[in-house]
Amino acid sequence: MKHRKLCLPAVAMKHLLAVSVALNVALVLKLMHGGDEGVGWLKVEETLAGTPKRALQEMSSVVSSGGANGVQNNFESGLQELYINLDHGDPTMYESYWKQTGDKTTVVLSGWRSISYFSDTRNLCWFLEPDFANAATRLHNLVGNAATENYHIVVGTGSTQLYQAVLYAQSPPNTPEPISVVSATPFYSQYPLTTDCLKSGLHKWEGDANKFDKNRPYIELVVSPNNPDGSIRQAVVNGTGVLVHDLAYYWPQYTPISYRADNDIMLFTVSKCTGHAGTRLGWALVKDEEIAKKMTKFIEIVSIGVSKESQLRAAKILDVISDGYEKKESHEENEPFFEFGYKEIGRRWRQLRAAATGNGKLFSLPDFPTGKCNFSGHEFETQPAFAWMECKGERDDCEGFLREHKILTRGGKHFGSSSKYVRVSMIGREEHFNEFIRRLSVINSLDSPLTKD
Ligand SMILES: Cc1ncc(COP(=O)(O)O)c(C=O)c1O
């Protein structure tokens, strides 16, 4: 009996410890696996081989050294023990908004839907669902951020696929040299990877557009507001190359809508407009019919179209946003979508500025222009989806420095810039963001450039 009494709790404890270690490992992996831009998943492999492995060991040692209490303490301390992953731009901030809309955003699809490959054979983009085309046009017209008249809509599996379609459509097929692809630093870290991934010989990543002075054809990518630094941009190469405007963040929660964009090729995505990154849906507004046809051809070749389910899901979301402004009863039930985003991101930026640049002044953040938004009427500074933070003083590895404090960010080198900078996601879950702010305040209060090791 005595023996059994001693033995049973030990077995139970072992089970508890095993379950706890597994749960913690799962939690750490989940945090690291924000999923977003391609660098994200490469980064997971990279980090698994490095620090987060140490984090896993630390996690298990907390658990195993504490016995039964360790298990409990570990659950209680929760987030404080974990790495906060602000590396990916996973837009989970928007989840709480869509949760409170309830059934208004539910999409019911009968079994007979989506049987055919085709959506609209009269349309140049034959796999474009008319409901999605209407919803995207309606939202642009409401917000006033892009012209839609006389444009062709090409839909893609995320804006990432449309970027590849543009490269295909704009690369001359029979030249000895690949066309140069450039963007001003700091540039979106996914561009070099996507451009060169197949080593097609059609196009080649040539980096910083400011340094491009070759007298050759080129494609310049203009992201505005820019990922990672939030700057409002225009083309910088003084030539007659192809311009692609990636306007993923030209929406009124991020920046004042001050003009109706009418560039030749404009890329948009639900990922950063509404937060539906998992829907994998983007659209291009393309002026030139031949370019739109070639882009459509590319998507036909690589994936024979784009998921109808995704298009219908996205159409519903965009329509609910527009209804929120155009239909009085919707307005009364929920706060309009862009108002939610504008307030939430604005609050986060105020918190970040106070925590990062107060006290020890270890970090600096960019300043942005203020403008009046033609859509909302608000007068405000651009409040980007990412913070481009600089470690001041002699700290050259800002990403490494923050990692020591269990904050994962993406270092400047990924964006063709200096490792004194990091990109920090501002659109993740609230509890992670709050914990990041708490840690940043602690770092700033304990450390200062003067007391630096
Ligand atoms: C500038 C920019 N373009 C495109 C994308 C990718 O969008 P999607 O998720 O639609 O592929 C992102 C995602 O972070 C982005 O920041």
Ligand as a Chemical Component Dictionary entry (heavy atoms), coordinates in Angstrom:
data_LIG
# 
_chem_comp.id                   LIG 
_chem_comp.type                 NON-POLYMER 
_chem_comp.pdbx_formal_charge   0 
_chem_comp.three_letter_code    LIG 
# 
loop_
_chem_comp_atom.comp_id 
_chem_comp_atom.atom_id 
_chem_comp_atom.alt_atom_id 
_chem_comp_atom.type_symbol 
_chem_comp_atom.charge 
_chem_comp_atom.model_Cartn_x 
_chem_comp_atom.model_Cartn_y 
_chem_comp_atom.model_Cartn_z 
_chem_comp_atom.pdbx_ordinal 
LIG C1 C1 C 0 3.939  44.971 -49.739 1  
LIG C2 C2 C 0 3.311  43.614 -49.716 2  
LIG N1 N1 N 0 2.915  43.074 -50.862 3  
LIG C3 C3 C 0 2.376  41.845 -50.905 4  
LIG C4 C4 C 0 2.211  41.109 -49.758 5  
LIG C5 C5 C 0 1.685  39.705 -49.841 6  
LIG O1 O1 O 0 0.331  39.662 -49.872 7  
LIG P1 P1 P 0 -0.449 38.273 -50.014 8  
LIG O2 O2 O 0 -0.659 37.736 -48.647 9  
LIG O3 O3 O 0 -1.729 38.668 -50.663 10 
LIG O4 O4 O 0 0.340  37.350 -50.877 11 
LIG C6 C6 C 0 2.588  41.641 -48.535 12 
LIG C7 C7 C 0 2.433  40.850 -47.321 13 
LIG O5 O5 O 0 2.930  41.135 -46.273 14 
LIG C8 C8 C 0 3.171  42.930 -48.514 15 
LIG O6 O6 O 0 3.606  43.457 -47.386 16 
# 
loop_
_chem_comp_bond.comp_id 
_chem_comp_bond.atom_id_1 
_chem_comp_bond.atom_id_2 
_chem_comp_bond.value_order 
_chem_comp_bond.pdbx_ordinal 
LIG C1 C2 SING 1  
LIG C2 N1 SING 2  
LIG C2 C8 DOUB 3  
LIG N1 C3 DOUB 4  
LIG C3 C4 SING 5  
LIG C4 C5 SING 6  
LIG C4 C6 DOUB 7  
LIG C5 O1 SING 8  
LIG O1 P1 SING 9  
LIG P1 O2 DOUB 10 
LIG P1 O3 SING 11 
LIG P1 O4 SING 12 
LIG C6 C7 SING 13 
LIG C6 C8 SING 14 
LIG C7 O5 DOUB 15 
LIG C8 O6 SING 16 
# 
